[in-house]
Amino acid sequence: MPYVIVADMKTLKIQPRLQVVPPEEVPHESVYALYQRVFYEGFFEQLSHKLGIKTGKMIFNWMAIIYGMILQRLSGKGTLCELVADLIPVLGKISDHKRVKEKTVSSNPGGFCRARGRVPMRVVEESFDHLFESLHAEQDSAGDGSAAFLLDGSGLTLEPTPELLKAYPPARNQHGASHWPIMRVVVAHNVKTGLASRPVYGPHQISEQALADELIVRLPAGSTIVGDRNFGIFATAYRAMHTGHPVILRLTKVRAKRFAGLGLNCGTDHRVIWGASTSDRKTHPDLPPEAQISGRLIVWRIEQAGKPAKLYLFTTSEDSAENVVKLYGERWNIETDLRSLKRTVRLHSLNSRTPDMVAKELVLGVAAYNLVHILMKVAAQRAGLNPRELSFSWAQDQVYAALPALMNATSAQQIEDQLDPLLRRIASCKLPKRRKRRSYPRKIWMRRRSFPTYPTKRN
């Protein structure tokens, strides 16, 4: 549950009721420029030259495959048959193959399935990075200021094929190994825009902290990194410091007590030097002997489930303690963002049967999520709403319905004619304001029902 911060005899809610903000006029030129930067035609030709890969003329070229896999994640059913049926009408804008011009492309999904398997993973990653950088740059130019990213991890279940079982071994316990391969994923979401950077992934035997080290390096320069107690370790803070990222990390009480000579009273805001402990050096032997971090220890009183508690934060930010605590309070938003990724974009269980295709599905699934989220942000700005007031699943349906017409647009006026009504429809996708409370809070995930168990054979 979102917590409440108490300070100076007054209560500050970290998760206040969503407030309507003044309408902001988003120029048509900025929306059109955003579309052009994301979907401009010469990108894949430049990428082919950069990577030194000759593509030739294909029915399903790189642009068609990337667009098609994003469209598949936005679709309600997400089947290949539905995808190819939606993709064929826009191939004339994407591919110049002879069969496309003659309109004799087969609707059998086998051709697209084989084509997406041949696309190098590097092309998928470069396409995602181009999309993310374009969307992030657009928001920076809108005056959002410095970015803050929330770290969190999750696990995805995969198909039990021999290749995936080898690449992502199942979890084990005292009863033996489970049936499903598990992929561990770590993502970073922008606090203001909800945009997610390219995820890092690996077998569940690799810790989330180790994956986060790889992710931190890829975040935009100067971004503040916000993490819960799982990431509140010395190695994560040290890696962030050396890459130029301020941090706001929640500490366990045991770690907070290691800062000798300081009390842990509420309201504490002291300068500290955090050095690597013996256990830190055992788990991270690459740390230099003189490794240490200069920062602040903040202790704040909070209320969780109606009970008083203490929040221990380590930060290298120079902002006020109150603002630091407020920014950490935004960390709860990543839980709803992960729900959108895993449930609405259907990344909770990937159906591909090879490690390469699983990685492509994951990366382009997050790209589809980013595309919807940025349009929600622009639509909310125009309508004077908070983006969190809009339904992600409803907005996703609107984007999926509008993308084919946008891809077929040939002029700025046609693109504008399609974008304007799309943004108005997204702005109308408001979450309901219920007079009666739900039987369960909206942000709490329901526990999955267990499968029926079968009696074991007796010897």
N, C-alpha and C positions, 0 to 999 in steps of 0.2 A: 504494500500500500504506500502511496505517497506520504511523506512525513511532513511534520510541521516544525518550523524553527521558532524558538522562543528566545528573545533577547531584549534587554532594556525594558522589561515589564510590558512588552507588547509582543503580539504574535504575528509572524510573517508566514504566510502560506507559500510553500514552494510551488504547489500546483493549484493556483487560484482558479476560480471559475473563468472560463474563457471570456475575455473582454472584446467587444467590437472596437476595432481601431478605425481612425479616420480613413476614408477612401483615399487611395493613392492613384494618381493618374499615371498609368504605364504607357509610354509612347508606343504607337504602332511600330515605329522604326525599330525599337529594341526587341519586340517580339519577332519581327521579321528577321532581324539580324541573328537572333538566337536560332531560328529555324535554319537559316542559311549556313551558319557555322556548324550545325549538327549534321545536316544532310547535303552538304555541298558535293557536287558530282566528282570533282577531281581528287578527292581524298584517297580513294582506293588505288588510283593510278600512281599517286605519289608514294603510297605505302608499298606498292609492288616494286617501284624503283628503289626505294629505301632498303627493302629487304632482299633485293636481288632475285626476286621470284617472277618468272614469266608465267602469266596466267592464260593467255590466249583467249579466244572467244568461247564462252560457255553459256549455256542456257541459264544456269544458276551460278552467276558470278559471285564474287565476295560480297558485294553490296546486297545482292538478293538474299544471300544466305544469312548475313548479319541481320538485315531487316526482317527476314522471315522468322528467325529464331526469337527475336524480340517480340514480334507479333504473336508467336505461339504462346509466349508467357503471358501476354495480355488477354488472350482468349479464355473464355470460360471453360471450354472442353479441353483445348490444348492438344488435339489429335493432329497427326501429320496430314490426314485426309482433309480436314478443315483448313489447315494452314495452306496447303497447296492450292485449294480452291480459292482462297483469299489472295494468294500471291500471284497467280497467273494473270489477273486483270491489270496488275501494275508492272508486269515484267517489261512492257514496251517502254517504260520510262527508265528502267534499270539496265536492261540487257539489249544488245544489238545483234543477237544471234539470229541466224536465218530462220529457224523454226519459230522464234518469237515474232518476227515480222510477218511470217505466214500464218500465225495464230494456229499452229499445229502442235503446241506443247501438250503432252499427255498430263492428265490429272492424277495419274498413278504416283503415289508419294515416294516410290522407290528411288527415282532419280534425285530428288531433293535429299533424301536420306543419305545416299552415297556421296553427294556433293558436299554436304556439311561435314562428313567424316574426313574429307580430303583437305579441308581448310586448316592451315597451320595454326596452332594455339597462339603463336606470336601475333597473328593477324587479329584474332579475337581480343587479345589483351591490348594491342595498340588501338583498336576501335573503341574499346571501353574507355581507355585513358583519354582519347580525343573527345568522346562524349562528356566525360566527367569534367575535363578541363574547360570545355566550352561552357557547360552549365555553371560551373563554379566561377569562371571569369565574368559571366553575365551578371551574376549576383553581386560580385565584388564591384562591378561598374555601377551597380544600382545603389552603392553606398552602404552596404551591410557592415562594413568594417572588418576587423580581424575575425578569423574563423575559429570555432571551437568544435572539436570532434569527440564524440562519446565512443569509448571502446567497449565491446562486449563480444562474447563468443557463444556458439551454439553447436549442436550436433545434427547431422543430416543422415538419414538412412538411405542405403543404396541397394541395388539389386544384387542378389547373392551369386554373381557369376564368378568363374575361377579367377579372371583377371582382377576384378574388384576385391575379391576376398584376399588376394595376395597384396594388392596395393593398400587396402584399408582393412586390416584385420579386425574381426568382430571383437567386441568387448568380452571379457571373461570374469567370472566370479567363482565362488566355491562350488557351484553346480556345473561349471564348464563354460564353453564358449557359446555365445549367442548365435543366432542364425544370420543376422543382417550385418553387412559391413557398415561401419560408422565413419563418416568424414567429419573431422573437427574444423570449424570455420570461425574466423575472427573478422569482424567488420568494424568500420568506423563511420559514424553518422554525424553529419553537420548539425549542430544544435539548432540553428535558425532555419535552414532550408530543408533539412531532412535528407539531403543527398548522401549517398553511401559511396565510399571509395572502393576501388577494386579489392575484393576480399582475398584473404590468404587462407590456405586450407592445407590439410595434411591428415594422416591417420590419427585416431584418437589417442595414440600413445604419446604424441607430441603435445606438450602443454600449450595452453592458450597464451601464456606469457612469452613462450618462444616464438609463436606465430605473430604475436603483437610486435616483436622486435622488427620483423620484416615489414610489417604494415606501417610502422611509425616513420620509416625512411621515405615512404612514398607520399606522405601527406603534404599539402601545400606548406611552404616555408612560413614559419612563425605561428602556426596553428597551435592553439591550446589543446592539450590532451587531457580528457577527463576519464577517470577509471574508478571502478569500485574496489573493494578489498582484494579481489582476485588479482588485480593489476597493481595493487599498492605495495610493490616490492622494490628493492633497491635497483635491480637490473633494469626494470622498465623505466624508472625515473632517470637512471644514468644514460640509457640509450636516447631518451627524449632530449636530455640536456645537450648531448653531443651532436644532435641533429638540429638544434636551435628551436626546440619546442618547449614552451612553458607547460607545466603539468599541474593538475589538481587531482590528487590521488587520495582515496580514503584508506586509512590505516586500521589495522586491528589494534586493540588496546595493548596487546603485548608489544607490538612494534612501536607504538607511540611511547611506551614506557622506557624504551631503550635510549631515548634522548635524555641522558643523565642530567640531574640537577634541575629539571623543570617539573613543576606541578602540572596536573591534568585537570585543573579547575575549568569550569565553563567560562568562556570569554578569553581564554588564553590565546595569545597571538605573539609568538616569540620567534626570533631568528635562531635557526639551528643549523648544524652541520651534520649531514647524514653520511655516515661511512659504511662500507660494506662489512657485514658480519661474517663470522666463520661459516655459517650455513650458506650465506650468499656466495661465498667464494667456492664452496663445494659444488653447488649447483651451476655456477657460472665461473669456471676456472680461467676464462679469458679476461676477467676483470683485472686492470692494472693494480699494483700494490698500493698506489696513492689515490685510488678512486674514492671520491667523496663529492657530495652535492650540497651547495648552500641554498637554503630555502627557509620556509616558515612553517611552524606547527600551529594549527588552529584547532581549538577545542570549542565545540558549540553544543548547546543544549537543543535536543530535538524531542519530538513525541512520535512514537511509532505504535500504532494500534492502541492509542490512548495511554500508553505508558511512557514515562520519561526515560531518555537515553542520551548518550553522548556521541557526538560525531567527531572523529579525529581525521583531520585533513592535513596532508603535506602539499605545499604549493611553492612553485618558483615564480608565481605571478606577483606583481606589485600592486594589484588591485586591492581594494578594501576587503576586510574579512567578511563583511556582510555580502558583498557582491560575489566573492569566491564561493560562499556557501549557497547563494542563489543559483549560481552557474552549475554547481554540483547537483543541485536539486533537479535540474533539467535532465539528468541522467535517466530518469524514469521513462522519458520519451522513447528511448531506444528499445524498451520492451514492446511497445506498441508497433514500432517500426519493424522489429524482428517478426512480430506476428504477421504484419502485412507481407513481408518477404516469404515467410514459411507457409502461410495459409492462402493468402489472396493471390500471390504470384506463384504459389505451389512449389516452393523449393524445399518443403519439409521432407520430401521423398523424391529423389531423382530416378528416372526410369531408364536412363541410358545404361549400356551394358559394358562399356569400356572406360578406363580412367580418363582418356583424352576427351571423350564426349561428355562425361560427367563434369569435367572442369569447364568445358564450353557452355554447357547448360547453366552452370552456377553463375559464371561471369556475366553472360548475357541476360540471365534472369534479374540480376542486380541492375543491369543497364536499363531493362524495361521498368523496373521500380523507380529508378532515377528520373526517367522520362515523364512518368505520371506525376511524381512528386514536384518536379519543377513547374509543370503546368498548373498543379494545384496552388503552388506558391504565387504564380503570376495572377491566376484567377482570383485568389483571395485578396491580393493587393488591389486589384481593380475594384473589387466589391467592398473593400473596407472590412474584411473579415480576418480572423485568425485562421491560418491553414489547418490547425488542429480541429477546427469546427467542421471540416469537410470529411466526407466518407471516402476513404481510399478506394474501396472496392467499387463504389458507384462511379468515381472519377475514372477508374481504370476501364470500365465499360465504355465510357464516353470517348476516351482516347483510342481504344481499340476500334470503335465504329468510325472515327474520323481519320485515322492514319491513311487508309487507302486513297481517299480523296486528296489528302495533303501530298502524298507521294506523286499523284498524277498531275498536280498543279504545275503549270508551265510559266507563270508570271507572278510578279509580286502582288498584283491585285487579286489573282485567284487564291494565292496563299492567305492573304489577309481576309478574303471572303470566307475562307474555311476556318481560320484561327479565331476570328471574333465570336461566331456563334459557339465554337467549342469552349472557349473560356467562359462564356455566359452559362453554358450548360454545366460546366464543372463548378462554377460559383453557386449554382443552385443545389449542389449535392451536399446539403447540410445534414449533419447528424440530428436526430430528433431531440427535442427538448421535452423530456417526459415529466408529467406531473407526479407520477408515482415512481418510487425508486425501483430499480431492477431487483430481482430476487438474488442476483449476484452482481458485483461491480463489473463494469464493462471491460476494465483493463486487466481483469484476472482471467488467466487461461483456464478453461475447464479441463479437469483431469481426463485423460483418455480412458475409455472403457477397456477393460482387460479382455483378452480373447479367452474363450472357453478352454479349460484344460482337459486333457485326455489321460485316462489311467495308463500307467506304464506297464509294460509286459513283465510278468513274474517268471522267474526261472523255474 
